[in-house]
Amino acid sequence: MYRDYGDVVYSVLKPRCFNPPSNLRLNQIHQMLDTIANEDTEVKQQQLICFTEQASPEEQKWLIRLLLKSLGLGIGEQKIFGVLHPKAQDIYQRCSDLGHVCNLLADQTTDLDASTSKDSKAAVKFVNLNSVIRPFHQIRPMLCERFPGDIQELMQSDVLYLETKMDGERFQLHIDRGRFMYFSRNGVDYTRNFGHSYDHGTLTPKLRGLLPLGLESIILDGEMMVWDTNKLRFREKGENTDVKSLKPEGSWQPCFVVYDLLYFNGKSLLDHTYIQRAYKLQKLIVEQSGVLQLMRARKIGSVQEFNELFQQALDSHAEGIVLKKQGSRYQPGVRLGGGWYKDKADYIKGLITEFDVLIIGAFYNRKRTFVDSFLLGVLQPAPPGSSNRPEVFSIGVVANNTKQRGVLNHTLKPHWHDVVNEPPPLWFHYKPKERAGCPDLWIEPQNSVILQVKAADLAPNGAFFTRKSLHFPRTEMKRDDKPWSECMTLKEFNDLCQGPLAIKKLNKRQLRLEDVTTKRKQMRMTPSERSRLGLAVYEKRYDASTSASTSKLFDGLSFCILSGSAGRHSKHQLQELAVKNGGCIVENPLPNDPKCFCIAGDETFLVKRLILQQPRTCDIVRMEWLLRVCQKQELELRPRDLIAATEPLQQDLAECFDQHGDSYTKDIAQR
């Protein structure tokens, strides 16, 4: 099994490339990576060809992993920065330049107001983080956490200001002595698109006269939006607009909506409060509609006012709202605990339309080790009395990241068809030439399941078969109560897509006070839940009180039902059967307990893991044994009933059965 793409390349090169390990130094690799990152395609190709002519197969494998940023070392940037300096990560968040971080920390006479700690145990330098910030080095943007649900509790903690959540792309604008640079949220430089001076680009020439007099340097944080000069309105991302690809002669132009002021004339403003930064920003910037605009925040005076402003944002088809505490500081890269909150219609239960849609395909993760997301579809039923079969139509993709992930994988795995080896039939409507809409696997609708999903809106997307598709869909639940044929139909979906605007919002009712005054359930999974995701079938714990015992066959025995069998007996049914016959249900195998049996139907990941466990601590019995002994009401265990057995049980069975599993005391005909 290949771990990643680097392993695949290595396996191909090993019998073909006989280059010995090269003499390339780390500095040479560093310079080559800089060239690959900054030059055009032709130069990149020349660099890679030069490298492959010198490097061994193993060196080429690791270069691929470097380029794909997938080293798989098991350590992240937080651990690496922690080794360098206690404040290394904070410095990096403020300059996004690893070389600059290392140089500053290595220089004992640095300009960071460094001083030696009075603690004699360690000479840890004190770092003035504000002195790290400088133009043309991106500051990691501060992010919003989800609104917790109770506006009253937040209002008691600080004064709140409400902003409209824009549906554009997060950008920073850096200016220093007449030179401009534009950085995306991920730190990608798009200055070539927007312009490095007043004479170049799609946006910078229009900024002349809008920036403050006496400006030397400034860093602004905001959202880059697409402005329609004909309709005098913002276009949304869901309308297939790319603000980075606009042409100067077109009717659409970039507009920078400024949220925050981070740096001005050589001084960092990160430690200033939100209201101080907002006040200073409004005094500096001259607005021009469709070119440079300020995000005007509204002070929240009451719960009712907040509810009304939120409803106004939804009525104007805004993506949502953002709340900021008056006293919040700008904390680069921080999401939780920073004092900024976001809320959208699809975060509120019952506010927007839910879709009961069918899983019709699946996409592997990058390593092709598990199903990462599902292709969703709607059904066009066959006409009554017709011999034609139902048809499916793709409408979007949703991530396979819910707590029911194990259930979904277990249920669907036997029914997948590989798209390359078994292309979908004509009744399967999708876009085979669109990577985002062409799955790795497909499934017959009668073997699939229905998911209840929510989406931000319906928007045009060429990757899917219908004229509009689900935008930012999220899975709510797996609909066990509905057969596959009761999913949403193509007609029902098309009816929802009707409307004069390209983007169709899905709000089905008005906002209520209880929507913003009631604490919401935690949406984020805990680390322990994430670590177990996909390793077990997520079902509710079995409640033994619901089943009355009718037999004492299993009196004194415990059972851990590891898995059921798809289409035959569910895990719950097996638990119920064991309890009715006097058994006790446990959620986890009891190690080295001779009176505890693990029952396995289908061979799930958990079952495989327990089979391979050494030394073995639990006895795993086939599901068929449980069904047989309950039917006969006779407790008999044979070697062939076992999938895996502990050493004590093997010794006990060896006294009664030979190596072929035949009993020493019963005739073969009686088996």
Phi, psi and omega in degrees: 000126179281137181283323182199186182296326177301320178295322179297312180298318180299318181294329178284321184283327189306315179277359186242330183253123185246023178295132175287168176307132186280172176260018181297136179266161181301322180297323178294319177297318180299315179295321179295318179296322176299317180296315179299323183286330191251343186260175182281179188298321183296317179292320177304315182297318179298319180296317182292321178297317179299320181293315183294335178287340182254327193275152174283165178305319182292322178294323178293324177300314183287331175294319177301317179296324176295315182295324181273000181054045183221069182283333179065038182274348180082010177229145180252183184295331181297318180292318181295315179297324180298331177287323182292310186188146179302333182253010185300317181293321178297321178296315182297323179298336184262351180223344178052035181225101184297321178299319179295320179299311183296319180295319181295317183285335180278337183275114181289339179250043184292161180272020181268022185055045183288142176212159181273135179297146177291341178292119183288344183289330184209141178260073181271126183286140171277131184245123172278100188296333181295329182286349179285328188288133178206153180300152178073011170236112188299138171267126179303127183294143173285142186244168181255140170269165180293140175300126186289346175116331183251102183291331182296319180296320179292322181294333178285337183276332181187166173288136184248145174238138184253131175239156174281134177277116183275147180258068179228214179238130181293129181220156168242138175251121178248131178229133176211115177052049174083358179257139184245146170217143181238126180242135175283176180303325182269009176085012178281135183275117179245029180299326180301328180282314189267339174114132179267351178210176180293351183259358185223154171096174183270345183236314188307316179302332182279350183275353181300126179090352182261348182263156188295148174292146181075016180289126172256310180209149180201148172232120181245140177250135181188199183237129176270117184247162174261122181254127178269110184287343178277313183267354178054052178208164176281143170266152181260157179301326182294349179271021179059041176257142177234106185297338183278347185248014182288147179259145183299331184274356183280172179274353174255139181221155177287142175228126181263115177264115189272125176267319195210155176249117187256336188201138179211123176048053173086001183237133175282140178247014184296328182275356175283154179288163180303316185291327177293317180293320181294320180296315181294322180298317182294334179278341185266320192265136171262124183274147170219122185303130178082000179234298180221115182231153178260143173280111182271111182275151177247130178286133182271119181260337182203166178297318181298319180295318178299316180299319181291318180294321177297316180295322177298320178297319179292321180295330180273010178065028174288158181291330181166203179228161177233133176250135179229134177286140183303323184266009184288138173268159178277113183248103185303131176076000184270136173247309185271133174082007182274345180096009175246137183225147177235150176214142180223164183300322184282357173274349187255126185295130175080003184273329182239165182292136173261151181243126172263097188242164186260139170284121181242352180197177182210153178240135175284161170287179185299325181273357181058038179259339177203166180283120186266330182204164183243143169274127183259151180211165174244164189250139168249101185297151175290144178302146179304134180080357181274152177271355179292154179262158178298152179244151179241150183228129183286139182228357180163177179232137178233143180291144177267073187227025180268173177291345178266016182302317179299318179298314182297312180300317182295320183289319189268338188307317182292347190250001181289145172241137179285128184296325181286312184281328180228081182303145181298149179287179185293334181283355180263103187262115179208181181251092186294339182267358178256117184302320183291341182245001180255107186284166173278332182226153173225165186217146175291138185301324181292345178259003186261184180228163179262135172249139170267118183236156171243154178220156179294321180189181173251127186220153177297139178203116184291352182280348185237161193285324181283160185290336172231154184225170179288127180257122183054055179287150176222139182283130174269311182193165171268127185272087178288343184274358183237133172287163185303328185288350181261019177285173180298139180269164178299321179296316179299320180292316179296325177298322178291333182282349183296145177151157184286337184268153179294323180262126179252113176284155190243018180295131183248357177203173177279157177291140178246160180299324181293341177292335184241008179235006180244129179298138182262156178294148178295124181271331184281133178285149176287161178303323181292324178292318179297322182291333180269354185300125179087353182267343181213162177280122184273104175227161179293151177298145183283132179262104184294339183292345182278349182238128178270139181284129179246358182208154177250026182302318184255025182302124179089358180256149176246148181228134171246108182277107183283322181198156172262203178228121184303127178082356181239289182224124179281166178301318180297319180296321178292321176298317181297320180296317180296318181293319180298336179258023171091003182279165178247134182264130173240149183280332181233147179301137177271112186295137175054035176251111184293348180258011177244125180243135174265129182253128181234128172265269175283150183276085180281176179302317181297317179298314180300319182296319180289328178295320183278352183297133177226131353289150183287134184243357181217153180265125181250121185246148180291149178300325182299329178296315179300315181295319183292311184291330177290324179289318182276344184056041179223119184276102181223129181241126181243158180304323182290347177280347187264139170268320177208143184224148175286165181300316179300319181291321177300319179294319178297316181291329180297337179283340184247342185227149177275186185292343178267000180087010179271142183285145175282341188247346182247145176293150180299325181294340182275353184293000000 
